[in-house]
């Protein structure tokens, strides 16, 4: 049984409070696995995490995000044809949007050490993080979780032998710092949802 199933059960099994206390207990008993380390750091950075067991749950959770934010029939940014169907099914405009409410994207990897998300030009073209919409919805899989940024860069080298991507960057902060924090200097906080699909 995967760590995520043990932690979250099925998406219908337990409340967030029960899951959080179960998670806290698991932290005190054992050292963190790479999955646990990512989730802990990602949530600490302010990210919103939604675990999905299958593609149907991804679709349902995506629709829940749209409903929560009232994004139905609005504009969205998306640069990946493999994701267009999610937008089309929900009547979202993504061809040359002028004022997109959010970005829908995949990513290269999830970095456990930082709780960050590693992107390249394959997902965000040549846009810098501050040029992307403030709201971002990411679709990723559990197999994309790696320990360190250097592991992510190595994975990109292996994945793209010829057509090597540019604009490799991470987004790490998902809410504005409550106090002045020099580690966030020059970075832009994003309202980020992660739909994490179990594939291991």
C-alpha positions as CSV (number, residue, x, y, z in Angstrom):
1,X,0.0,0.0,0.0
2,X,1.4,3.4,-1.0
3,X,2.3,6.1,1.6
4,X,-0.4,8.3,0.2
5,X,-3.1,5.7,0.5
6,X,-2.1,5.1,4.1
7,X,-2.0,8.8,4.8
8,X,-5.1,9.9,3.0
9,X,-7.0,6.7,2.5
10,X,-9.5,7.0,-0.4
11,X,-10.5,10.6,-1.1
12,X,-13.7,9.8,0.7
13,X,-12.4,8.1,3.8
14,X,-11.4,10.6,6.4
15,X,-11.6,14.3,7.2
16,X,-8.6,16.7,6.8
17,X,-8.2,16.9,10.6
18,X,-8.0,13.2,11.0
19,X,-5.5,13.0,8.1
20,X,-3.4,15.8,9.6
21,X,-3.2,14.2,13.1
22,X,-2.3,10.8,11.5
23,X,0.4,12.6,9.5
24,X,1.7,14.3,12.6
25,X,1.9,10.9,14.4
26,X,3.8,9.4,11.5
27,X,6.3,12.3,11.7
28,X,7.1,11.6,15.3
29,X,7.5,7.8,14.8
30,X,9.7,7.5,11.7
31,X,12.1,9.7,9.8
32,X,10.5,11.2,6.7
33,X,10.3,9.3,3.4
34,X,10.9,11.4,0.3
35,X,7.1,11.5,-0.3
36,X,6.4,12.7,3.2
37,X,9.3,15.2,3.0
38,X,7.8,16.7,-0.2
39,X,4.3,17.0,1.2
40,X,5.5,18.5,4.5
41,X,7.7,21.2,2.8
42,X,5.1,21.9,0.1
43,X,2.3,22.5,2.6
44,X,4.7,24.5,4.8
45,X,5.3,26.8,1.7
46,X,1.6,27.3,1.4
47,X,0.8,24.9,-1.4
48,X,-2.6,23.2,-1.7
49,X,-2.3,19.5,-2.1
50,X,-4.9,17.1,-3.6
51,X,-4.1,13.4,-3.8
52,X,-5.8,11.5,-6.6
53,X,-5.8,7.7,-7.1
54,X,-6.9,7.8,-10.7
55,X,-7.6,10.0,-13.7
56,X,-11.3,10.2,-12.8
57,X,-10.4,11.7,-9.4
58,X,-8.1,14.2,-11.2
59,X,-11.0,15.4,-13.3
60,X,-13.3,15.6,-10.2
61,X,-10.7,17.5,-8.1
62,X,-10.0,19.9,-11.1
63,X,-13.7,20.7,-11.3
64,X,-13.8,21.3,-7.5
65,X,-11.0,23.8,-7.9
66,X,-12.9,25.6,-10.7
67,X,-16.1,25.7,-8.6
68,X,-14.3,26.9,-5.4
69,X,-12.7,29.8,-7.3
70,X,-15.6,30.5,-9.7
71,X,-13.4,29.9,-12.8
72,X,-16.0,28.1,-15.0
73,X,-16.2,29.6,-18.5
74,X,-13.3,31.9,-17.9
75,X,-9.9,32.2,-19.6
76,X,-6.9,29.9,-18.7
77,X,-3.3,29.7,-19.8
78,X,-2.0,26.3,-20.9
79,X,0.9,25.5,-23.2
80,X,0.5,21.7,-23.2
81,X,-1.8,20.0,-25.8
82,X,-2.1,16.9,-23.5
83,X,-4.0,19.0,-20.9
84,X,-6.3,20.9,-23.3
85,X,-9.1,18.3,-22.8
86,X,-9.5,19.3,-19.2
87,X,-10.1,22.9,-20.2
88,X,-12.4,22.0,-23.1
89,X,-14.6,19.8,-21.0
90,X,-15.2,22.7,-18.7
91,X,-15.7,25.4,-21.4
92,X,-12.5,27.3,-20.5
93,X,-10.9,29.5,-23.2
94,X,-7.2,28.8,-23.6
95,X,-6.4,29.9,-27.2
96,X,-4.6,33.3,-26.9
97,X,-6.1,34.3,-23.5
98,X,-5.9,38.0,-22.7
99,X,-6.5,37.8,-19.0
100,X,-6.2,34.2,-17.8
101,X,-7.5,33.4,-14.3
102,X,-5.0,30.5,-13.9
103,X,-2.3,28.4,-15.5
104,X,-2.9,24.7,-16.0
105,X,0.4,22.8,-16.4
106,X,2.4,19.7,-15.7
107,X,5.9,20.0,-14.3
108,X,9.3,18.3,-14.7
109,X,9.6,17.2,-11.1
110,X,8.6,17.8,-7.5
111,X,11.6,18.6,-5.2
112,X,11.2,17.1,-1.7
113,X,14.0,19.1,0.0
114,X,12.4,22.4,-0.8
115,X,8.7,21.5,-1.3
116,X,9.1,23.2,-4.7
117,X,8.0,22.5,-8.3
118,X,10.5,22.3,-11.1
119,X,9.4,23.6,-14.5
120,X,11.0,24.1,-17.9
121,X,10.1,25.7,-21.2
122,X,8.1,22.5,-22.0
123,X,5.4,23.6,-19.4
124,X,5.8,27.4,-19.2
125,X,7.5,28.4,-22.5
126,X,9.9,31.3,-21.9
127,X,7.7,33.0,-19.2
128,X,9.4,33.9,-15.9
129,X,7.4,33.0,-12.8
130,X,6.3,36.7,-12.3
131,X,4.8,36.6,-15.8
132,X,2.6,33.6,-15.1
133,X,-0.9,34.0,-13.6
134,X,-1.0,34.3,-9.8
135,X,-3.2,31.1,-9.7
136,X,-1.6,27.8,-10.9
137,X,-3.0,24.3,-11.1
138,X,-0.4,21.6,-11.5
139,X,-0.9,18.0,-12.5
140,X,1.9,15.7,-11.4
141,X,2.5,12.1,-10.5
142,X,4.0,10.5,-7.4
143,X,6.9,9.1,-9.5
144,X,8.0,12.7,-10.2
145,X,9.0,13.3,-6.6
146,X,12.8,13.6,-6.2
147,X,15.0,14.5,-3.3
148,X,17.0,17.5,-4.5
149,X,17.0,20.1,-7.3
150,X,20.2,18.4,-8.6
151,X,18.2,15.2,-9.0
152,X,15.6,17.1,-11.0
153,X,18.3,18.6,-13.3
154,X,19.7,15.1,-13.9
155,X,16.3,13.7,-14.6
156,X,15.7,16.5,-17.2
157,X,19.1,15.6,-18.9
158,X,18.0,11.9,-19.1
159,X,14.5,12.7,-20.3
160,X,15.5,15.1,-23.1
161,X,18.6,13.8,-24.9
162,X,18.2,16.0,-28.0
163,X,15.4,18.5,-27.6
164,X,16.8,20.0,-24.3
165,X,14.4,22.5,-22.7
166,X,15.3,26.0,-21.6
167,X,13.9,28.2,-18.9
168,X,14.5,25.7,-16.1
169,X,13.1,27.2,-12.9
170,X,11.4,26.3,-9.6
171,X,8.4,27.9,-7.9
172,X,8.7,27.5,-4.1
173,X,6.5,30.0,-2.4
174,X,2.7,29.6,-2.5
175,X,1.6,32.3,-0.1
176,X,2.9,35.7,0.7
177,X,5.2,35.7,3.8
178,X,3.4,36.9,6.9
179,X,6.6,38.7,8.0
180,X,9.5,40.0,6.0
181,X,11.5,36.9,5.0
182,X,14.8,37.6,3.1
183,X,14.7,34.0,1.6
184,X,11.6,35.1,-0.4
185,X,13.3,38.3,-1.7
186,X,12.7,38.6,-5.5
187,X,10.3,35.7,-5.7
188,X,6.6,35.9,-6.4
189,X,4.1,34.0,-4.3
190,X,1.6,31.9,-6.3
191,X,-1.7,30.4,-5.3
192,X,-0.9,26.9,-6.3
193,X,-2.9,23.7,-6.3
194,X,-1.2,20.4,-6.9
195,X,-3.2,17.5,-8.2
196,X,-0.9,14.5,-7.4
197,X,-1.8,11.3,-9.2
198,X,-0.7,8.0,-7.8
199,X,1.3,6.1,-10.4
200,X,3.6,3.9,-8.3
